Amino acid sequence: MDNNMHDLIIIGAGPAGLTAALYAGRFRLKTVFLEKTGVGGQILMSPTIDNFPGFAGAGATQELIDKFRKQAEDAGVAVVLDEVLSLKEGPGGYELETRQGRYSARSVIIATGAQPKRLGVEGEKRLTGRGVSYCATCDAPFFKNKEIAVIGGGDRAIEEAIFLTSYAKTVTIVHRRQQLRASKILEEKARQSPRIRFLFDTVAQEITGKDRVEGLMVKNVATGGTELLDYQGVFVFVGIEPATGFVRGFLDTDEAGFILTDENMQASRKGIFACGDCRKKGLYQVVTACGDGAAAAASAQRYLL
């Protein structure tokens, strides 16, 4: 066998990739583990985690990721910081081109995760970093005693809104529907906070301000009426977009770019597997990402036998 040929390449070091790496190490697969930015994935945007068994409360997210990483390293698989630019078929398997070189492997696990989705409204791009944010953990201290809006109604939006109450004067949750999509326990916590307000049946139309966010133009979807509201910050949590650009056209995806797999994490090309937030599924949570990662590694091991 070619000494430069690996059994497996894992792309992405979030919870799914870290779990896949742990299992690959235990299977004693010759593995390269690539991550373009840093270990942890988008879950690190949330400092607390309350729905992963055995971990809860402030600081639990980083603690969990640190343990994931140590377990993978103890199993013999360490992260290499490098960005994958392309994936294609090659002799005996697949070839990956990265910013630092090329790799060959008989099988590949894609665990590249996702990034926050943008609203696409006027002023959003121009004022990003100037009052528009997609990460409360990163930016909350800049909004001490400010009036801010949180756009979205899912778990992430409500979690971040609750976190922001430790800094902001008020937090208004702007949601396009009459009811939140978040879990009931999160909704209960939000409704109990004296600093959180709700603006239902409402969508953002424009984020205003010259050098900083000064307001949010909203529209009531029931009445059609518009209103300019005064805010000094706008936090956007309206979903995620998969980081799968390098495989578009090479693997089957849905319209949004999420990789299509079967229950064994097998993608549309034999020997390629996808796990975590980059694949199409019904529930995007750390616990399901870990299950995906374990299943992907087990499927890769069976494929390589």
LUMZA-854107 format. One record per residue (C-alpha): residue in three letters; x, y, z; residue number from 1. Coordinates in steps of 0.1 Angstrom, whole numbers, plus 5000, padded with zeros to 4 digits. Example, Ala and Ser with C-alpha at 12.3 -4.5 7.8 and 13.67 -1.06 7.14 Angstrom:
<atoms>
residuo:east:north:up:num
ala:5123:4955:5078:1
ser:5137:4989:5071:2
</atoms>
This chain:
<atoms>
residuo:east:north:up:num
met:5000:5000:5000:1
asp:5011:5036:4993:2
asn:5026:5050:5025:3
asn:5010:5083:5018:4
met:4976:5067:5015:5
his:4955:5071:5047:6
asp:4926:5049:5058:7
leu:4905:5079:5067:8
ile:4904:5117:5066:9
ile:4880:5136:5090:10
ile:4872:5171:5080:11
gly:4859:5194:5108:12
ala:4866:5194:5146:13
gly:4832:5201:5161:14
pro:4815:5176:5183:15
ala:4807:5153:5154:16
gly:4843:5153:5140:17
leu:4858:5149:5175:18
thr:4836:5119:5182:19
ala:4844:5104:5148:20
ala:4881:5109:5156:21
leu:4878:5092:5189:22
tyr:4862:5061:5173:23
ala:4886:5061:5144:24
gly:4915:5061:5169:25
arg:4900:5032:5188:26
phe:4895:5013:5155:27
arg:4933:5020:5149:28
leu:4926:5036:5115:29
lys:4954:5056:5099:30
thr:4937:5089:5101:31
val:4943:5126:5093:32
phe:4920:5150:5112:33
leu:4917:5184:5096:34
glu:4901:5216:5109:35
lys:4904:5251:5093:36
thr:4900:5274:5123:37
gly:4898:5259:5158:38
val:4885:5229:5177:39
gly:4849:5231:5190:40
gly:4826:5243:5162:41
gln:4797:5267:5165:42
ile:4786:5252:5199:43
leu:4814:5273:5215:44
met:4792:5304:5207:45
ser:4771:5292:5236:46
pro:4789:5293:5270:47
thr:4764:5271:5287:48
ile:4749:5238:5278:49
asp:4719:5222:5296:50
asn:4708:5194:5273:51
phe:4739:5172:5270:52
pro:4738:5143:5295:53
gly:4762:5148:5324:54
phe:4771:5184:5315:55
ala:4752:5216:5325:56
gly:4756:5252:5334:57
ala:4781:5280:5328:58
gly:4814:5268:5314:59
ala:4801:5234:5306:60
thr:4804:5239:5268:61
gln:4842:5245:5269:62
glu:4847:5217:5294:63
leu:4828:5193:5272:64
ile:4848:5202:5241:65
asp:4881:5200:5260:66
lys:4872:5164:5271:67
phe:4862:5155:5235:68
arg:4896:5167:5222:69
lys:4916:5149:5249:70
gln:4898:5116:5243:71
ala:4905:5119:5206:72
glu:4942:5127:5212:73
asp:4945:5099:5238:74
ala:4932:5075:5211:75
gly:4960:5087:5188:76
val:4942:5112:5165:77
ala:4953:5149:5168:78
val:4939:5179:5149:79
val:4958:5195:5121:80
leu:4949:5231:5114:81
asp:4944:5232:5076:82
glu:4915:5242:5053:83
val:4902:5218:5027:84
leu:4898:5234:4993:85
ser:4885:5205:4972:86
leu:4876:5169:4973:87
lys:4878:5145:4943:88
glu:4882:5109:4934:89
gly:4918:5096:4932:90
pro:4937:5064:4928:91
gly:4925:5040:4954:92
gly:4901:5064:4970:93
tyr:4899:5102:4973:94
glu:4922:5132:4971:95
leu:4919:5164:4991:96
glu:4937:5196:4983:97
thr:4943:5219:5013:98
arg:4959:5253:5018:99
gln:4990:5235:5030:100
gly:4992:5204:5007:101
arg:4974:5173:4995:102
tyr:4961:5142:5012:103
ser:4949:5108:4999:104
ala:4926:5085:5017:105
arg:4905:5054:5011:106
ser:4876:5070:5030:107
val:4864:5105:5041:108
ile:4842:5118:5069:109
ile:4828:5153:5064:110
ala:4820:5170:5097:111
thr:4823:5206:5087:112
gly:4793:5219:5105:113
ala:4775:5251:5097:114
gln:4775:5288:5103:115
pro:4748:5313:5113:116
lys:4724:5322:5085:117
arg:4721:5359:5075:118
leu:4689:5378:5073:119
gly:4697:5394:5040:120
val:4682:5428:5049:121
glu:4694:5463:5042:122
gly:4721:5474:5066:123
glu:4729:5440:5080:124
lys:4762:5435:5061:125
arg:4773:5471:5065:126
leu:4767:5471:5103:127
thr:4780:5437:5111:128
gly:4806:5442:5138:129
arg:4790:5476:5145:130
gly:4760:5465:5164:131
val:4749:5435:5143:132
ser:4761:5402:5158:133
tyr:4756:5365:5154:134
cys:4773:5355:5187:135
ala:4761:5367:5221:136
thr:4790:5350:5239:137
cys:4814:5370:5218:138
asp:4798:5404:5219:139
ala:4775:5407:5248:140
pro:4799:5428:5270:141
phe:4797:5456:5243:142
phe:4760:5460:5249:143
lys:4759:5467:5286:144
asn:4728:5487:5295:145
lys:4717:5489:5259:146
glu:4684:5482:5242:147
ile:4689:5452:5219:148
ala:4668:5430:5196:149
val:4672:5392:5191:150
ile:4658:5380:5159:151
gly:4646:5343:5159:152
gly:4624:5320:5178:153
gly:4644:5287:5181:154
asp:4665:5273:5209:155
arg:4696:5292:5200:156
ala:4678:5325:5198:157
ile:4661:5321:5232:158
glu:4693:5307:5249:159
glu:4712:5338:5236:160
ala:4684:5362:5246:161
ile:4685:5348:5282:162
phe:4723:5351:5282:163
leu:4721:5387:5270:164
thr:4700:5398:5299:165
ser:4731:5397:5321:166
tyr:4743:5427:5301:167
ala:4716:5445:5282:168
lys:4689:5469:5296:169
thr:4662:5451:5277:170
val:4661:5423:5251:171
thr:4633:5421:5226:172
ile:4628:5388:5209:173
val:4615:5394:5173:174
his:4598:5364:5158:175
arg:4579:5360:5126:176
arg:4553:5336:5141:177
gln:4529:5339:5169:178
gln:4546:5311:5189:179
leu:4582:5303:5195:180
arg:4599:5272:5181:181
ala:4622:5268:5212:182
ser:4618:5241:5238:183
lys:4592:5249:5265:184
ile:4617:5250:5293:185
leu:4637:5277:5275:186
glu:4605:5296:5267:187
glu:4595:5295:5304:188
lys:4629:5309:5314:189
ala:4626:5337:5289:190
arg:4591:5346:5300:191
gln:4602:5348:5336:192
ser:4629:5373:5329:193
pro:4618:5410:5335:194
arg:4643:5421:5309:195
ile:4629:5401:5280:196
arg:4601:5413:5258:197
phe:4584:5397:5228:198
leu:4574:5410:5194:199
phe:4555:5383:5176:200
asp:4542:5381:5140:201
thr:4570:5404:5131:202
val:4599:5404:5106:203
ala:4629:5426:5102:204
gln:4630:5448:5071:205
glu:4661:5470:5076:206
ile:4688:5476:5102:207
thr:4694:5514:5104:208
gly:4723:5535:5116:209
lys:4752:5554:5101:210
asp:4783:5541:5119:211
arg:4765:5520:5145:212
val:4732:5502:5148:213
glu:4706:5528:5158:214
gly:4673:5511:5150:215
leu:4654:5482:5134:216
met:4626:5486:5108:217
val:4601:5459:5114:218
lys:4569:5448:5097:219
asn:4539:5431:5112:220
val:4530:5401:5090:221
ala:4494:5401:5101:222
thr:4486:5438:5095:223
gly:4513:5448:5071:224
gly:4522:5478:5092:225
thr:4558:5489:5096:226
glu:4576:5506:5125:227
leu:4611:5519:5132:228
leu:4622:5508:5167:229
asp:4652:5522:5186:230
tyr:4679:5496:5193:231
gln:4716:5498:5198:232
gly:4722:5461:5189:233
val:4707:5434:5167:234
phe:4715:5398:5173:235
val:4705:5374:5145:236
phe:4697:5337:5152:237
val:4676:5325:5123:238
gly:4691:5292:5115:239
ile:4723:5278:5100:240
glu:4739:5272:5066:241
pro:4761:5241:5061:242
ala:4798:5246:5054:243
thr:4797:5223:5024:244
gly:4808:5246:4995:245
phe:4838:5224:4987:246
val:4816:5194:4979:247
arg:4787:5211:4960:248
gly:4783:5192:4928:249
phe:4805:5163:4940:250
leu:4780:5149:4966:251
asp:4742:5150:4966:252
thr:4728:5178:4988:253
asp:4695:5194:4994:254
glu:4687:5229:4981:255
ala:4703:5245:5011:256
gly:4735:5225:5008:257
phe:4730:5200:5036:258
ile:4746:5166:5026:259
leu:4722:5138:5020:260
thr:4731:5106:5038:261
asp:4715:5073:5048:262
glu:4710:5062:5084:263
asn:4747:5050:5084:264
met:4760:5085:5074:265
gln:4768:5072:5039:266
ala:4768:5100:5014:267
ser:4761:5096:4977:268
arg:4797:5084:4969:269
lys:4809:5051:4985:270
gly:4835:5057:5012:271
ile:4824:5092:5020:272
phe:4803:5098:5051:273
ala:4788:5130:5066:274
cys:4779:5137:5102:275
gly:4768:5166:5124:276
asp:4753:5199:5113:277
cys:4765:5196:5077:278
arg:4741:5168:5069:279
lys:4704:5169:5064:280
lys:4685:5156:5094:281
gly:4657:5165:5118:282
leu:4675:5176:5150:283
tyr:4706:5197:5152:284
gln:4720:5193:5187:285
val:4754:5183:5202:286
val:4741:5150:5213:287
thr:4729:5141:5178:288
ala:4762:5153:5163:289
cys:4781:5129:5186:290
gly:4758:5100:5176:291
asp:4764:5109:5139:292
gly:4801:5110:5144:293
ala:4802:5076:5161:294
ala:4780:5061:5133:295
ala:4801:5076:5106:296
ala:4834:5062:5120:297
ala:4818:5028:5125:298
ser:4806:5029:5089:299
ala:4840:5039:5076:300
gln:4856:5011:5095:301
arg:4832:4986:5080:302
tyr:4838:5000:5045:303
leu:4875:4997:5049:304
leu:4875:4960:5060:305
</atoms>
